[in-house]
Amino acid sequence: MIVERHQDYQLTIPTVPVGGIMDVPLALDTDAPFAVRLVKSRNLGPTGLAGFRFETPRRMYQSQGFQTDQIQDVSAGVYRASRGVSLYPQIIYSPGGTIVCDVANNTGAPLSNVKLLFRGSKLYDSSAISLPTYPARLSGLPFTYQTIVQNVPAVAALVDNQLQIRSDADFAWRCGVCDPFTLVQDGTPSAGAVFNPANWSELYVTLKDESRKAYSNQPIHIDDLFGQGNPVATIPNTGFNANNPPVKWLAGLLTPEIYIAKNSTLYFDIVRNDNPADPATGQVVNLYFRFVGAKVFAQ
């Protein structure tokens, strides 16, 4: 029997020269096949001037030409970032396989820190790995865990932050939100409890299970894993941020969900590399993580 475990593979290209770059390999782990179901870009550049394509396991391009995951906002006359391009049917790569990628760049200037995020599942034989899952008989209760990581400076590496699951039930984690502000009760005077004007730009997270086995090959940008209710300031003269438009206000979905047994821990590392001199994205922030899903009670 096949069991699935959430997996993110990310390809980071420090610089994409004018004209683009071809045949960039993304090496996959050797422990299990990988089923990719969504692709998301970051720092790729405007639609029509930049795009990506990648090869299937049979060394054929997945798309006829270069594509983008940005979507057109007709009312505003711009393209905005999305949560990514869904792939149906899924594409399955063998253990130790390679996803070969091309990136086009006709912007007239080099692109920096371009990222392609491939989201899906590792597919394990049930005899090869032990994963917690639903009991045969259960009752569920919608539930949100909150974890606060305080005083994160502009440059930081914080290892093994914890989401601790209580002893009363397992937890099925299905989506997440992370904001840099304190939640207040509706109707409470706003003095001292308004949206934090500070935010982040380069802040990344690595999710890890109870044994500290990572769910990704690289740290993933926090805004690609979690939603946020307080987006970063807009880029001048555009009316929106190229990577963080209103789509970020939606909770980040995990498909498949991550099932966590009671009395166990989800670990996560945080890496931040912002400019301390930037008043918008260089200040110390408190990270309010909300893990949204359901408690699972065995019957």
N, C-alpha and C positions, 0 to 999 in steps of 0.2 A: 504494500500500500504506500502511496506517495503522501508525504506531509509537506506543507509549505511553511516557509519562514521568510518574513519580510526582508527585502534586501534593496539597498541603493548602491549603484555603481556610478561614480562620477569621473568624468574626464576633465582635467584642468589644463588649459593651454595658456601659458603665461603671455604670449604675444602671437597674434595672428597678423601677418604682414599684409600690406596692400596686395590684392589679387587673391588672397586666401591661402589655405594650406591643405594638403592632401595626405591621405593614408596615415592618419594619426591613430595608433592602436590603443585600445583600452583593454588591458589584460584582465580576465576573469579568474576567480578562485578555482582551485582544482577539486574542492570537496563536494560540489553538487552542480547539476545543470541550473541555468538561470533563465527564468521566464520574464521577459521585459514586456510591460503593458503601458508604459507612459514615458515620454521623453520631454524634458524641460531644459531650456537654455537660460543662461545668465550672462549679461554683458556682451550679448551678441551683436547689438547694433540694430539700426532701423530696418523694418520690413522693406524688401525690394532692393536693398543694398547689401544685406548680409543674410546668411542662412546656413543650414547644416543638412547633411545627408549621411547615412551610414549603411553598412553592408550587413546582409543577413548571413547566417551560418554557411549558406551556399555561395557566398561571395558575390551576391547580386545586390544592387542597391534597393533599399526598402521603398524609396520614392523615385519618381521619374526625374525630379530635379531637386534643387535646394529648396528646403522648406523652412518655415518659421513657426514658433508656437505663439506668436503674438496674434491678437484678434482685433478686428477693425471696430472702432467706436464711431459709427456713422454720424451720430449727433454732434460729436466733438471734432470730427474730421481727423482723427489720429488713430494709430495702432497702439494697443495696450497689451502689456504682458498678461499671460494667462497662467493657469495651474499646469499647463503642459499639453502636449499632443497625445491623445489616447491611441493605443495600438490594438486593433482588433482584426483578426485574431492575434493572440500573443505570439511572440517570437521566442523560441527556446534555443539557447546556446549551450553547447556541451561543456562539461567541466574543463577548466583550463583553456577555454576558447577565447577569442578576441573579437571585440566590436571595432571595426575599422571605420573611422569617421573622416569626413571632409568638411571644411568650413570655408564658405565664400566670404570675401570682404571687398566690396566695391565702394566703400565709404570714402576712399581717398586718404585714409590715415590708418595706422595700425590699431588693432583692437587689443585691449589688455585684459588679462584674467578671465578669459572666456571659459565658461563651464557648460558641459552637457551632462545632465543628470538622467540616468536610466533607472526607472523604478519598477519593481516587480517582486518576484519571489525566488528564493532558492528552493529547488525541488529535491527533497531527501527521501530515500527509502526509509520507512518507519523503523527498520531494524538498524539503521545507521545512526540515528539521532533520537534523543528523547525530548519531546516537546510537550509542555502542558497543554491541555485542551479541555473542552467541555465535558462534564460528567454525563452519564447516561440519563439521569433525571436531575432537573435543575429548576430553579426559579431565578429570574433576573430583575435587577433594579437599576434604572439609570443613575449614574453616579459620576461625580467629577472630583478627582484628586487635585490639590494645589500644592506646588512646591515653589518656594521662593529662594532665589540665589541673590544675595544682597551684595551691594557695593562692588560691582564689576567694573574695574577701571578700563580705560581706553585700550590698553595693551595688557592682556591677561591670558593665562592658561590654567583653567580650573578643572581638575580631574576628579572623576568618581563622585559627582553630585548624585543624589539619590531620590528616587521615588519609591517609598516603602509601602508595600501593600499590607493592609491590616489582616488580622487573623480570622476575621469572620467570613470572608468570601474571596474567591478568585476575582480577577479583574480583566475584562476584555477592553483594551485600549483601542479606540476607533478614530479619534481626531484630537487635535491639540491646538491651543492658543497660547501665545506668550506676549505679554505687554510690559513696557517699562514704566508702569504707573500703578498707583494703589487704587483698588476698587473701593467705591463708597456706596452707601445705601442711597437709593433714589430719594431725592428731596432733601438730602443733607446739604447744608451750606458748603459752597465750593471752596471757601478760604482754606488754603493749605492742602486741598485734596483735588486739585484740578489735574488735567492731563499733563504729564511731564513733558516739557518742551524738548527735552533731550531724547535722543534715540541712538541708533547704531547704524553703521554701514557695513563693516566687515566683521560679522560675528557668526561663528560656525559651531555646530553641535555634532557630536558623535554619540549615537544611542548604543547601549550595550546591555546584554542580558545578564542574568544572575551570575553566570560564569565569566562575565566581562568579555564575551564574544561580541564583536561589533556588528551592527546591522548595516554597515556601509564600509567601503574601501577608503573613503576620505571623510573628513568633517564636511557636513552639509550646511549650507547657509540656513540660519535659523528661520528666515522668512519662507524658505522652501519646505520646511518641515512643519512649521506652526503658522497659524493665522495671527493677526494682530489688529487691535482696534484703534491704534494710534500711529498711523503710517508716518514715515519720515517725510521731511519737507520736500516740496516739489522742485524739480530742476527748473531753473529760470527759463522763461520764454517758451516753455512747453506745456505747462499746466498739469504735468504729472511726472512721476518718477519712472524712468524707463524700466526698472526692475520691480518696483513696488507700487503699482497703481491700486485702485480700490479692490481688485481681486484679492489682495492680501487681507482684506477685512473678513474673508471667509476662513473658517477653521481649516487647518491642514488635515487632509484625510489620509488614513492609513489603510491601504487595500493590498494585501489582507491586513486585518487587525493584528495587533500583538497581544497574545494571551499571556497573562502573568499570574502565576499561582499565588495563593494566599501565603503570607509570611515570607515572601520573597521580595527582591529588589530589582528595579530597573535602574541601571547606572547611565549617566550621560556626562561626557566631557564638553567643556566650553572653551573655545579659542576666540579671542577678540584681538583685532589689530587695526584699531582706528587711530586717527590723528588727534592727539590730545588738545591741539590748538583749534580744532573745529568746534564752534559753539553748539552746533546742531547734533553732531554725531561723535563728539569726542569726550563727552562728560561721563562721569560715573553713573551707572544705572543699576536699578534693582530689577531683576527678571522675575516676572510673575508667570510661572508655567501652570497651565491648567490641562490636565490629562482627562479627556472626556470619553466616557464609554458606559460600561455596565458592570455592576457587581454580579457575580455568578455564584449562587448558593446551591450546593449539592443537596439533593433531597433523598 
